[in-house]
Amino acid sequence: SILEGADAPVVIAGGGVRSANASEELLAFAERYDAPVLTTYKGKGVIPEDHPLSAGVLCGATTPEMHEYVAEADAALAIGTDFDELVTRGRTLEVPDALVHVTLSPDDLGTNYEPAVGIVADAKSTLAALTAEIPAGDHDAETVADR
């Protein structure tokens, strides 16, 4: 899969993760893939902010470093987000071509970014399935600070 083959994946977690009560699944996914997690303002708090893979909140006041996590990633999982103007900072957020976008609304797919893979499903079941897809230990542990 796109995510399994990535060396430097990143997760963008939105309010759909909160709505699906999928924080535990998000954390398991991030740890399994060693993927920094940026949340949207609607997803703030779905990963503990003191977790080594927590990379901050994407919003109008997003720092350039947060945008760099996404721009330098070789794959991204955007889950439970609609990529609105605030999250993308007026669509200036650069996302990798290897974008997997998971949302409940088919209207959100391809609105601001064309995903390589678009999935209409809830965050909880999708994160659980994606986490189960890759064997533990395939990625070396690395903190956001190391990237």
ROVEXVEX-971111 format. One line per 8 residues: number of its first residue (from 1); their letters; for each residue x, y, z of N, C-alpha, C, O. Coordinates in steps of 0.001 Angstrom, whole numbers, plus 500000, padded with zeros to 6 digits. Last residue first. Example, Ala and Ser with C-alpha at 12.3 -4.5 7.8 and 13.67 -1.06 7.14 Angstrom:
BEGIN
2	sa	512850:497750:507080:513670:498940:507140:512900:500030:507870:513409:501138:508039 | 513190:494310:507800:512300:495500:507800:513200:496700:507800:514236:496681:508465 $
This chain:
BEGIN
147	rdavtead	512935:514645:513000:512675:514843:511565:512989:516224:511116:512823:516543:509939 | 513222:514504:515688:514307:513959:514874:514130:514246:513389:515072:514105:512609 | 510837:515427:516690:512015:516283:516840:513185:515802:515986:514043:516597:515601 | 509195:513261:516353:509013:514409:515476:510243:515303:515524:510642:515872:514508 | 511218:510305:516721:510305:511329:517206:510204:512446:516189:511027:512558:515281 | 511115:506999:515692:511739:508298:515495:510756:509342:515990:509564:509254:515694 | 511593:503586:515187:511017:504638:516020:511818:505921:515852:513048:505911:515869 | 511394:502200:511962:512227:502549:513106:511572:503679:513875:511053:504623:513280 $
139	hdgapiea	508915:499901:510941:509459:501252:510883:510294:501498:512129:509940:501054:513222 | 508145:497353:511552:508660:497596:510210:509255:498993:510048:510017:499236:509112 | 506964:496861:514023:508417:496863:513937:508979:497111:512557:510198:497083:512392 | 504098:495010:513059:504801:495848:514034:506298:495762:513789:506822:494719:513398 | 502907:494943:509682:503455:494274:510859:504169:495256:511783:504775:496223:511320 | 499956:496516:508551:501420:496510:508566:501932:495817:509825:501436:496081:510921 | 497199:496276:508916:497777:495944:507615:499299:495813:507648:499870:495072:506848 | 496311:497297:511270:496456:495840:511196:497180:495408:509926:497715:494301:509861 $
131	tlaaltsk	496097:499950:510529:497096:499563:511528:497357:498065:511462:498499:497622:511584 | 493932:499880:508782:495253:500267:508281:496362:499866:509245:497451:499484:508815 | 491864:499132:510558:492217:498276:509420:493610:498601:508891:494384:497695:508584 | 491841:501311:512334:492067:499952:512839:492512:499026:511709:493431:498226:511884 | 491232:503399:510567:492514:503388:511280:492841:501996:511807:493987:501554:511735 | 488633:502564:509803:489705:502689:508814:491071:502660:509480:491975:501970:509008 | 487142:502658:512143:487326:501367:511468:488465:501425:510454:489182:500442:510269 | 487454:505486:512747:487781:504412:513692:488061:503086:512981:489103:502469:513200 $
123	adavigva	486548:507072:510582:487946:507081:510997:488313:505867:511845:489384:505288:511663 | 484378:505699:508051:484627:506379:509318:486070:506160:509761:486720:505192:509367 | 484673:506467:504514:484492:505552:505645:484738:506321:506933:485240:507445:506915 | 485762:506641:501485:484603:507153:502206:484275:506130:503290:483687:505082:503027 | 488914:507408:500330:488120:506393:501019:486974:507085:501749:487195:508005:502538 | 491145:507769:497690:490071:508387:498462:489187:507304:499044:488760:506391:498338 | 494446:508008:496812:493408:507069:497229:492398:507840:498068:492766:508491:499046 | 495568:510310:496029:495942:509118:495269:494919:508026:495555:494568:507231:494683 $
115	peyntgld	493364:513180:496037:494066:512078:496695:494484:510991:495707:493834:510782:494683 | 493731:516481:495346:493318:515233:494704:494069:514077:495361:495293:514003:495252 | 492505:519029:497377:493655:518195:497026:493134:516897:496435:492204:516290:496966 | 490045:520203:497613:491216:521074:497545:492483:520326:497144:493426:520927:496631 | 488328:517971:496872:487878:519364:496900:489047:520329:496766:489035:521189:495886 | 488879:515273:496962:489299:516018:495787:488881:517472:495778:489062:518153:494768 | 486226:514624:499091:487338:514027:498342:487642:514856:497096:486758:515105:496277 | 483928:515759:500068:485210:516293:500531:486391:515767:499724:487445:516403:499681 $
107	dpsltvhv	481808:514284:499118:481993:515629:498567:483331:516242:498972:483822:517147:498298 | 481687:512031:500672:482320:511910:499356:482561:513272:498707:483426:513400:497841 | 482337:512137:504039:481611:512821:502970:482322:512673:501630:483449:513144:501475 | 484026:510910:505777:482663:510380:505674:481901:510978:504502:480929:510392:504025 | 487352:510194:504620:486326:511108:505105:484961:510440:504982:484772:509522:504183 | 490691:510014:503909:489565:509264:504457:488585:510255:505060:488954:511062:505913 | 493147:509994:501532:492177:510861:502204:490968:510030:502608:490306:509421:501767 | 496442:509727:500974:495282:508881:501242:494328:509734:502068:494664:510150:503178 $
99	ladpvelt	498790:510794:498692:497825:511227:499699:496678:510232:499775:496028:509932:498773 | 501320:511118:497210:500845:509876:497824:499945:510232:499011:500293:510002:500169 | 502046:513708:496792:501193:513067:495785:500590:511778:496329:499482:511394:495952 | 501880:515579:499894:502527:514666:498950:501529:514097:497943:500330:514016:498210 | 500886:519028:500043:500704:517637:500457:501387:516726:499442:501466:517062:498261 | 501360:522182:501233:501810:521244:500201:501664:519829:500736:502251:519479:501760 | 499142:524741:501874:499721:523521:502428:500094:522587:501280:499249:522241:500454 | 497710:526720:500754:499166:526809:500588:499876:525593:501177:501083:525433:500995 $
91	rgrtvled	494968:527039:501038:495473:526041:500087:496964:526178:499801:497429:525795:498727 | 494696:528687:503247:494387:529200:501913:494948:528336:500803:495356:528838:499755 | 495577:526769:505140:496090:528139:505097:495935:528707:503687:496893:529136:503045 | 494326:524449:505520:495303:524482:504424:495970:525840:504272:496813:526042:503398 | 492622:525109:507628:493583:524009:507779:494695:524115:506741:495866:523894:507051 | 491108:527160:506429:491897:527422:507628:492985:526364:507812:494132:526692:508116 | 489810:525923:504243:490741:527038:504020:491642:527305:505224:492815:527640:505056 | 489714:522310:504821:489134:523635:504613:490223:524714:504522:491407:524432:504704 $
83	fdtgiala	489907:519452:504678:490923:520338:504098:490350:521728:503823:490489:522255:502720 | 488252:517865:506070:487744:518308:504771:488720:519263:504084:488406:519821:503033 | 489146:514889:507863:489294:516317:507577:488731:516634:506200:488732:515799:505295 | 489458:512206:508478:488452:512985:509186:488582:514479:508984:488172:515258:509844 | 492799:512086:507603:491649:511322:508078:490712:512204:508889:491117:512855:509852 | 495290:511672:505440:494405:512730:505931:493113:512042:506324:492414:511482:505479 | 498372:510488:505319:497025:510016:505597:496269:511198:506170:496577:511669:507265 | 500953:510786:502933:500137:511392:503986:498803:510674:504085:498193:510304:503082 $
75	adaeavye	504387:510380:502048:502996:509929:501995:502244:510594:503137:502822:510923:504172 | 506711:511634:502426:506569:510941:501142:505185:510318:500991:504850:509791:499931 | 507028:514963:503732:506562:513578:503845:506496:512942:502461:506258:513617:501460 | 507527:517605:503398:508666:516695:503299:508273:515224:503423:509110:514341:503237 | 505038:518808:503799:505707:518961:502502:506840:517957:502316:507089:517505:501198 | 504539:518166:506513:503671:517660:505455:504395:517697:504109:504364:516719:503363 | 506597:519451:507818:506336:518031:508098:505524:517420:506968:505790:516302:506525 | 506232:522096:506887:507361:521311:506386:507176:519820:506659:507556:518997:505826 $
67	hmepttag	504125:522992:508395:503895:522795:506965:505011:521946:506362:504773:521169:505437 | 505511:523199:510782:504408:522242:510667:504087:521966:509204:503810:520827:508827 | 507306:525254:510203:507807:523911:510504:506713:522858:510375:506969:521748:509908 | 505730:527558:509969:506312:526965:508759:506822:525545:508995:506778:524716:508086 | 502829:527202:512115:504219:527587:511871:504723:526962:510572:504193:525944:510128 | 499512:528399:511865:500452:527287:511765:501855:527791:511453:502039:528691:510633 | 497350:530024:512137:498596:530448:512784:499663:529350:512751:500612:529383:513534 | 495242:528693:510905:495724:529944:510333:497050:530406:510901:497801:531107:510223 $
59	clvgaslp	496360:525300:511388:495331:526337:511410:495930:527604:510814:497034:527566:510270 | 497258:522285:512664:497202:523039:511411:496037:524020:511487:494881:523623:511632 | 499103:521703:515551:497769:521936:514997:497877:522767:513724:498509:523822:513712 | 501623:519143:516272:500964:520436:516354:499628:520483:515641:499095:519468:515194 | 502713:516637:516343:503465:517667:515619:502763:519020:515598:503256:519955:514969 | 503269:513851:518273:502378:514996:518095:503175:516143:517489:504185:516572:518047 | 505046:511885:518887:504633:511994:517485:503632:513122:517238:503196:513321:516105 | 505412:512039:521676:506548:512316:520779:506166:512462:519305:506895:513103:518548 $
51	hdepivgk	502776:513806:523322:503244:512559:522713:504380:512881:521742:504320:513898:521050 | 501626:516054:524276:502979:515778:524754:503524:514449:524209:504612:514021:524595 | 499092:516050:523254:500026:517032:522707:501452:516838:523199:502388:517388:522619 | 497538:513029:522372:498098:513850:523450:499185:514788:522905:500082:514357:522181 | 495205:513417:519794:496448:512762:520195:497016:513635:521315:496978:514861:521213 | 493044:515020:519754:492805:513600:519474:494063:512759:519686:493991:511532:519749 | 493574:517720:520116:493389:516899:521302:493148:515425:521025:493054:514639:521967 | 491972:518946:517259:492902:519228:518362:492562:518371:519575:491410:518307:520004 $
43	gkyttlvp	490294:518781:515146:490810:517525:515675:491755:517704:516857:492279:516727:517393 | 489761:521328:514400:488617:520512:514824:489067:519187:515440:488309:518547:516169 | 492251:522136:513588:491685:522787:514769:490479:522009:515280:490201:522029:516479 | 493934:519047:512842:493276:520275:512431:492747:520927:513703:492795:520327:514777 | 497150:517778:513792:495698:517788:513851:495187:519075:513222:495917:520057:513091 | 499708:515710:512742:499250:517087:512840:497737:517018:512900:497114:516279:512138 | 501835:513260:513740:500419:513588:513596:500223:515084:513775:500532:515647:514825 | 504417:511272:512295:504005:512464:513030:502536:512773:512733:502061:512570:511616 $
35	adyreafa	504585:507799:512376:504133:508947:511593:503777:510122:512497:502923:509988:513374 | 505174:505074:512714:506119:506108:513126:505835:507403:512366:506736:508014:511791 | 503268:503199:512315:503898:503746:511114:504989:504763:511429:505656:505260:510522 | 502583:502681:514980:502938:501564:514098:503702:502065:512873:504667:501436:512441 | 501921:505232:515917:503055:504515:516493:503509:503372:515596:504708:503125:515471 | 499682:505803:514337:500852:506684:514307:502087:505967:514840:503173:506086:514274 | 497924:503694:515114:498374:503846:513731:499667:504653:513675:500635:504236:513040 | 497565:504268:517834:498119:502969:517429:498666:503041:516007:499743:502514:515725 $
27	lleesana	496382:506810:517622:497660:506652:518306:498335:505338:517909:499543:505305:517675 | 493998:506110:516318:494934:507062:515719:496324:506899:516322:497322:506856:515602 | 492792:504465:518197:493182:503894:516899:494182:504800:516186:495104:504318:515528 | 492325:506362:520202:493148:505179:520485:493659:504557:519187:494823:504169:519094 | 490590:508161:518899:491909:508592:519373:492847:507414:519619:494029:507474:519279 | 488013:507921:517857:489078:507067:517326:490477:507489:517771:491453:507198:517080 | 485354:508866:517820:485964:508394:519068:487135:507456:518756:487239:506359:519305 | 484378:510068:515629:484365:508601:515610:484926:508000:516896:484971:506779:517050 $
19	srvgggai	484903:512724:516242:483507:512273:516118:483389:510759:516179:482417:510226:516716 | 487742:512720:516079:487058:512989:517353:485628:512441:517313:485195:511770:518250 | 488023:512246:513392:488651:511315:514338:487985:511474:515705:487704:510493:516394 | 486772:514430:512302:486164:513121:512099:486763:512055:512999:486099:511074:513334 | 488472:516566:512713:487351:516383:513617:486637:515059:513456:485961:514605:514380 | 491612:515114:511586:490605:516148:511763:489513:515776:512742:489619:514806:513493 | 495005:514669:511101:493809:514148:511758:492831:515278:512056:493182:516269:512695 | 497357:513707:509023:496590:514921:509292:495241:514442:509814:494437:513882:509069 $
11	vvpadage	500467:512120:509296:499019:512015:509450:498454:513406:509695:499003:514183:510476 | 503131:511040:507176:502580:512000:508124:501069:511799:508159:500468:511363:507178 | 506045:508971:506450:504628:509327:506367:504241:510362:507417:504934:510537:508419 | 508683:508230:505206:508424:509393:506062:506958:509813:505943:506657:510878:505403 | 508594:505956:503687:509694:506095:504639:509434:507217:505633:509906:507166:506769 | 505911:503849:502627:506451:505180:502910:507588:505125:503922:507552:504356:504883 | 504598:501489:502186:505875:501689:501515:506546:503013:501824:507643:503276:501332 | 502225:501821:503577:503164:500798:504026:504543:500995:503409:505553:500698:504047 $
3	lis	500872:503746:502076:501368:504073:503414:502422:503078:503882:503404:503463:504516 | 500279:502363:499695:500989:503647:499674:501621:503929:501027:502789:504312:501102 | 500832:498806:500000:500000:500000:500000:500872:501251:500000:502069:501183:500277 $
